[in-house]
Amino acid sequence: MKKELFSVIKVYLVTWLISILLILSLLLFRAELSLGRSFRELSELLLNSQFLISLHVLFAVLYILFLILRYFIRVYRIHGIKTMSKRLVLRVIIPVLFLFLIFKSIVYANSSENFIYEWDHTVENTGNMIKDHYKIDKKHRGMSVFGWSSDNEKPIIELVKNNIEWVAVIPFIAQKDQYITTMGTPEIIGKWSRRDSVFIKTIRQLKAKGIHVQLKPHIWVNDGWRSDIALKSKNEWNVWFDSYRDNLIHYAKMAEETGVELLCVGTELRTSLKHMPDRWTSLIKEIKTIYHGQLTYAANWDGEFELIDFWEELDYIGIQAYFPITKTSKPDLETLKRGWDKHIIQLESLSKAHNKPILFTEIGYKSEVSATIRPWEWGSFLGILYQKKSDQTQHLAYEALFKQLWNKKWFAGTYIWQWDTRTPEDSAPTSLGFSPRYKPAQNTIAKWYAKL
């Protein structure tokens, strides 16, 4: 018993050691933080409940593998390689193959769809630069893009090909949970880290192809949601806002230096709007002394935009437009179009009230049959095992969006969520996620973005 307990402890410690070394190396080299900052980030992560759950799942997997390996080593020593090989086949290889076949059968069943889409290559831009329809109709043909690196030539050519004229470059600001008063901040405001330099280089590469840029910093709460940040006192809110202000001034300086055309001053920060309205107004005025481009705020679709009293200080009313537009799965086009009716009335009234155009700072649909019921919901990694894929639903959702809104005078355009430059083409047939890449929705978006 003592020997077994010692084995458990050894595997447990090894799991912790591997995890800590891996995370620390990522923070030091990939996130490009200083050693002290990396250790602070690591210490915060070690207290995160989701991280602890994941680490203990990893420990369970490693311990099971350890037991299996130990068993077969003992069989080999006692009975020889022939007996070990026979047991390995019967007790491991055949069961694993059986489970694999079941898994592949479920994936095949859930990803099969009776939908044939004829790709229209004539709408694609075969030139080296964007056509810049924005100069004519002032519509943002936008995309939220991730996966930037030091060499973005091929990803940017692909964006141009699909008539994407605006790109949201999105630096994430880490915050441990919705109850903490601070978040990750730049070590020196306006001094670029290596991570910042990747964004700056990307912005310049985009602009070299004529692509317009929105810089859109996001707070990423590791445990919770940024819209539900809940602090105990006005003093805590002031400490939190000081951290946020440091980040926004940092990115305002970046936007000014790189000639970014649009800066988003906040994304889905509902509770801060309620508690700190004066700080928000002061921050926007301070940003205007640094950055001289256009401004927006990205308000959530579910009424957050009604809490904002500084729309007059901005150029666009930004909406994270995950409006529910159906109550049933796999809807047809007419049902999807009707689902927009009540939202259009509300949006048009909002635009008239503030005399500002409406910009969808985010909108997206998963390629899944129920994507238009609760569009804001993320899928899970194992979603393909229990959800039905539908490229048709994703395609029709975008078709309905553009048919109903694109030609409205008060409507300034869309930023599709999301486009990851690292997505492999062979992942599309089983992907239920938001990405339209290599799916019919990609061509649908390209077609509408090609129009004037």
N, C-alpha and C positions, 0 to 999 in steps of 0.2 A: 504493500500500500504506500509506504514511504517512497519507494522507488518510482511508482507511478505518479505520485504527487510531485516529485522532483522533475519528472519529464514534463508535466503540465506547466510547471513554473518556468522551465527552460524555454519551452515553445512560446509561452506568454511574453517573456522578456525579449526573446528574439523578435517577436511581432512588433513590440513597442520600439525596439532599436531600429529595425528596418524602416518603420513608418516615420520615425523622427528624422532619421538620416535622409530619407527621400524627400520629405517636406522641406527640411532645411536647405537641401541642395536646390530645390525648386525656387524657394524664396530668394536664395543668394544669387542664382544664375539666371533663372527664368524671369522671376519678378524683379530681379536686379535691385534688391534693397541692400542697405548696409548691414553689417554683421549684427549690430545692436538692434536695429529695426527688425531684422529677421527673427531674432530671439524673442522680441516682444510679440510679433505676429504669431510665432510658434506657441508661446505660452497661452495666448488667447485661444488659439485653435484647440489646444489640449483640453480646454474646459468646455468646448462646444459639444452639446449633447449628440448632434448628428454625427460628428466625427467619432465620438466615443462608441456609438452604436456600430458604425462602419468598422472601426478597429476591432471590436469584439467579434463581429461577423468574420472578419479576416482571420482572427485568431482561431475561431472554430474550424474554418476551412483548412488552415495550416495544420491544426492538431489532428484532424481526420486524415489528412495526407501523411502526416508523421506516423500515425497508427498503422495505416495501410503499408507504408514502406517498411516499418519495423516488423510487421507480420511476415511479409514476403522474404525479408532477410533471414528471419528465424526458420522459415520453411526451407529455404535454400541450404542453410547450415545443417539442418537435421535430416532432410529427405533428398536433397540434391536438386539440380536444375530442372530435371524432367518433371518431378512432382510440382515444383514451384511454377513452372511454365503452364502446366495443366490447370492448376488452381487460379493462376493469373487470368487465363482465358475464360474459365467458367465463372469466376467470382467478380471479375473487374471488366474485362474487355467486352464480353457479350452483354452484360447488363448496361454498360455505358453506351454501346452501340444501339441497344434497344431503346434506351431513353433518348438518344440522339435522333433516332428515326421518328419517335413520337413527337419530339420537339419540331423537327422539320415538317412533319405532316400538319401540325397545328399552324405553324407559320405559313405554310402553303395555302391552307384553307382560309386563313384570315386575311391573306394578302391577295388572294384571287378576286378579280373583279371583272364583270362583264361590261367593260367600258373601253371603247376604241376611240382614240383621239388622233386626228390627222394633224401633225405638226406643220405649222405654216412658217417656213424659213424666209419667206419674202418680207416679213415684217422686221427681220433682224437687220441691225446696222453693220454693214460690212466695212465701214470706214475706220479710220484710225482715231477719230475724235467723235465726241457726242454731236448730235445735230442741234442741240441747244434750243429745243422748242420752248424752253422756259422764257427765253427773251421775248417770245411772241405772246404766249398766253399766261405767263406767270404761274404755271402749275408745277408743283414739285413732283417730279417722277423719281421718287426716292426709294431707298433700300437701307435697312439696318444691316451693316456688314461686320462680320467678325473673322478672326483668323489671320490678322495682318502679320507680316514678317518683314524682314529687311528687303526681300525681293517680291514685289507685288505686281510685276508686269503682266503675267498671265491672268491673274484674277481681275485686274482692272480692264484688260481687253475683253474679258467675258462680260463684265458689267456694261461696257460700251455696246457690245453686241446685242444686249437685251434692252437697249434704249433707256438704261438707268442714268439719269442726269444729275441726281442728287444722292449723296451717300451720308448716312449718319455714322460718324466715327464716335464710338462709345467707350470712354474710359470708365472702368468700374472703381467705385470708392468703397472700400471694405468697412463694414460695421458689424461687430460681433453679434448683437441681438437688438431687439427693439426697446430694450430697457437701459441701454448703456448711453452715456452722455458724450462719448467721443467716437471718432471714426479715423480711418487712415488719412493722414494729411501729408502734404509735401514737406520735406525737411527744410527747404528754403523756398518760399513762394517766388515763382518766376525763374528758378534755377532748374534746368531740365535734367531729370534722371535718364538713364538709358531706356527705361520703359517709355518715358515721355518722348524721347528721341525717335522711337519707332512710330508713334502717332504723328509726330511732326513730319517725318520722312514720308509717311503714308499720305498725309494731307497734300504734300507737295507733289507726290506722284499722281494723285487723283486730279489735282488742278492742272497738271501738265497735259492731261487728256481732255481738259475743258470741264471736268466734272465739278459741280458745286458741292460744298461741304457744310453739313450741320455738325457742330461739335456738341455732343449730348452726354454730359457726365451722368452716370447712374450711381446711386447708393445701392450696394448689394448687401442686404442683411443676411448673414449666414443662418440665423435662427429666427425666423419671423418675416414680416413684410414691412417695407419702408413706409407704407401708407398708415401703418398702425403703431408707429413709434410712440411709446408711452413713458413719459418722464414725470417725476414726482413734484417738481416745483419750478417756479419761474427761473430760479438760479440754474437748475439743471438744463432747462431749455436754452438759456443763454450760453452755457458752456457748449452744448451741442451745436448751437447755431454759429458760435465762433469757429468750431471745427469745419462746419459746412462752408462758411464764408471763406476760410483759407483755401479750400479746394476750388471754389468758384472763381476767386480772384486769380488763382494760379492758372485755371483754364481760360479765363478771359484774356490773360496776357498771352497765352498760347494762341488763342483765336485771332487776336490782333496781329501778332507777329507773323502768322502764316496766311493771313488774309481770308480766314474762314468767313463765309457769307452769313451764317446763322448760328447763334449760340443759344442753346436751351439752358435756362437758369435753374431748372428743377424738374424732377420727374416723380409724380405720384407721392407727394409728401403732405398728404391731407392733414394730419394732426398738427404739423408745424404751421400750416396756414391758419389753423384755428387759434393756436397759442402765441404765435409770433408775427402777426400781420405787419406791425411796424418795422420789424427787422427785415422782412421781405422787401418792403418798399425801399428801405435804406440800402439794402444790398443791390437792388436793381439800379438805383441811382449811382452807387459807387462803381458798378460794372460799366455804366455808360461813360464814366470818365476815363476808362481804360480801353474799352472795346467799342468800335464805332460801326459795327455791322448790325444786322437785324437780330431781334430777340424774340424768344417764345418761352412758354412754360408748358410742360406736358401733363395735363390734368387727366385723371382717370375718368372713364366714360360714365361712371355711376353717380354723377352729381357733384364731384369735386370741383368742377369748373364754376359752380355757383358760389363757392367759398372765396373766390379770388376777387379782390378789389383793386388789383393792379393791372388788369388787362389793358387799360389805356396807356400804360408805360411800355407795352410790348407791340410788336409788329403783327404777330399772329396769335390767335387763340388755338393753342395746341391741345389736341385730344388724343388720349390713348384709346382708340376706338374699338374696343372689344364688345360692342353691343350684341346682345343676344338677338338673333333675327328669325329663329324658328323654334318650335317646341318639339319637333319630331326629327328623327334621323333620316339621312339620305333624301333631303328635300329636292324638289324640282326647281327650275329657274324662276318660275312665276311666284312660287311660295317665298323664295329668297328675296325677290324684288319687293314683294308686299311687306316683308319683314322690316324693310328700311323706312316705311312710310312715317311712322310715329317719330322715329329718331330724326328724320330729315326736318320735320316740323320744329322739333326742339332745337336743332342745330341752327336752322335758319333764323329762328327767333333770337338765339344767343348772338349770332353774327350781327343782326340788326341792332340789338340792344347796345352793343359796344362799337358798332361800325368798324368791325375787324373781320378779316377773312378767317375761315376755319381751316386748320391744317391738321391732318391726321398724323401726329408724330409717331404713332405706331398703329398698325392694324395687321392681323394675321389670322390664318386658319390652318388647322392641322389637316393632313390628308387622312381623315377618319370620318366615319359615317355620321357621327354626332357633333362634328366640329362647329356647327353654327348654333348649337343650343347654349353652350357655355364656352365661347371662343377663348376666354382668358385662361382656361385651365391647361396646364402643361400635362403632357402624357408621361408615362413612366417608361423606364428602360425595357421592361418586360411587357409593355402594352400590347405588342403584336400577338401575345399568347391569349389575350382575352378581349381584344377590341378588333373591330373589322376595319381594315384599311379601305379608303375611298379617295382615289385621285379625282374622281368625278365630282365629289362634294366640294373639295378644295377648289377645283377649277370653276365650278358654278358659283361658289361663294364670291370669288373675285369678279366673275362676269357680272353678277348682280350688283356688286359694289360699284363698279365703273359705270354700268348702265344707269344707275340711279343717281349718282353723285358727280361724275366727272364733268359734266357740262353745266353744273350750277355755278353761277357767277361768284357766289360767296365762298366757294370751295377751292382751297389752294393746293390740294394734292395729298399724296400719301407717302408714308415710309413703311414699306412692307417688313414685317417681322417673320423670319430673319434669313439671312444669306451667309452661310459659313463657307469661306473660301477653301476649307479643308475637306468638305464633303466629297467622298468618293462616289462616282457615278453608280457603281454596283450596289450601293446602299439604298438607292431610291425605291426599288421594287418592294422593300419591306419596311420602309420608313413611314411612320405615322406622324412625324413631327411637323413643325411649322414650315420648315424650309421648302420653298418651291423648286429648288434646283433639281434638274433632270426629271421633273414631273410636268404634266400638262399645264399646271398653273404658271410655270415659268414662261411658257409661250403665250399664255393668256395675258399676263402682265406686260410682256414685251409688245404684244399687239396693241393694247390700250395706250401704253407709253409712246408708241409710234405715232399716235393720232394727234392732229391739231384741231 
